[in-house]
Amino acid sequence: MISNSEMTRIRRQMQRRIHDVVAERRRARLLEAHTPDPTAQPTTTQPLTPAP
């Protein structure tokens, strides 16, 4: 049987691991959002011309 202190230690360890994974995924998403995609096509904007 697991003692209360052992259960608390395991729970804290799991929470720390979850926190680390969430933080790592957040960093990856932020880096992905700020890194330009080299395969992306350049966007060209044309000025709007008023209809006659």
Contacts in CASP RR format, 6 or more apart in sequence:
PFRMAT RR
TARGET T0000
AUTHOR 0000-0000-0000
METHOD contacts of the structure
MODEL  1
MISNSEMTRIRRQMQRRIHDVVAERRRARLLEAHTPDPTAQPTTTQPLTP
AP
2 10 0 8 1.000
END
